């Protein structure tokens, strides 16, 4: 991969994950959906829907961070132990 494509790939990764985490932030701090489901009697995997909402956000956040870490490692953005920075 040449340097130009490499930088473009990193830029696309940064934009994608910025939008992904911004969307998660908006979902988390916007109470409209949560208020709408807070009195719901529905269960998902035996968990009330209002709690499942928060678990789903946590899982999506962990997934996003894991994928971002793997991509940064693939692109060489994470220095190996003992390397000069």
C-alpha positions as CSV (number, residue, x, y, z in Angstrom):
1,X,0.0,0.0,0.0
2,X,1.5,3.3,-1.0
3,X,1.7,6.3,1.4
4,X,-1.2,8.2,-0.1
5,X,-3.6,5.2,0.1
6,X,-2.3,4.5,3.6
7,X,-3.1,8.1,4.8
8,X,-6.5,8.0,3.0
9,X,-7.3,4.7,4.8
10,X,-6.4,6.2,8.2
11,X,-8.5,9.3,7.4
12,X,-11.5,7.1,6.5
13,X,-11.1,5.1,9.7
14,X,-11.0,8.2,11.8
15,X,-14.1,9.7,10.2
16,X,-16.0,6.4,10.4
17,X,-15.2,5.9,14.1
18,X,-15.8,9.5,14.9
19,X,-19.3,9.2,13.4
20,X,-19.9,5.8,15.1
21,X,-19.0,7.1,18.6
22,X,-20.9,10.4,18.0
23,X,-24.0,8.3,17.2
24,X,-23.5,6.2,20.4
25,X,-23.2,9.4,22.4
26,X,-26.4,10.8,20.9
27,X,-28.2,7.6,21.6
28,X,-26.9,7.6,25.2
29,X,-27.6,11.2,26.2
30,X,-30.9,11.6,24.4
31,X,-33.5,10.4,26.9
32,X,-36.5,10.3,24.5
33,X,-36.1,6.6,23.5
34,X,-35.2,5.5,27.0
35,X,-38.2,7.3,28.5
36,X,-40.4,5.7,26.0
37,X,-39.3,2.2,26.9
38,X,-38.7,2.6,30.6
39,X,-42.2,1.3,31.6
40,X,-42.2,-1.4,29.0
41,X,-43.0,-5.0,30.3
42,X,-41.0,-6.6,27.4
43,X,-38.1,-8.8,28.2
44,X,-35.1,-9.5,25.9
45,X,-33.1,-12.5,27.0
46,X,-34.8,-12.3,30.4
47,X,-33.7,-8.7,30.9
48,X,-36.2,-5.8,31.0
49,X,-36.0,-3.7,27.8
50,X,-34.9,-0.5,29.6
51,X,-31.8,-2.4,31.0
52,X,-31.2,-4.1,27.7
53,X,-31.0,-0.7,26.1
54,X,-28.0,0.2,28.3
55,X,-26.3,-3.2,27.9
56,X,-26.7,-2.9,24.1
57,X,-25.0,0.5,24.2
58,X,-22.1,-0.9,26.3
59,X,-21.7,-3.8,23.9
60,X,-21.6,-1.5,20.9
61,X,-19.1,0.7,22.6
62,X,-16.8,-2.2,23.4
63,X,-17.2,-3.6,19.9
64,X,-16.3,-0.2,18.4
65,X,-13.2,0.2,20.6
66,X,-12.0,-3.3,19.9
67,X,-12.4,-2.9,16.1
68,X,-10.7,0.5,16.2
69,X,-7.8,-1.0,18.2
70,X,-7.4,-3.8,15.7
71,X,-7.4,-1.4,12.8
72,X,-4.9,1.0,14.5
73,X,-2.6,-2.0,15.1
74,X,-3.0,-3.1,11.5
75,X,-2.1,0.4,10.2
76,X,0.9,0.5,12.6
77,X,-0.4,3.5,14.6
78,X,0.3,1.7,17.9
79,X,4.0,1.5,18.6
80,X,5.4,-1.8,19.7
81,X,6.9,-2.1,23.1
82,X,10.5,-0.9,23.0
83,X,10.1,1.0,19.8
84,X,11.1,4.7,19.5
85,X,8.0,6.9,19.2
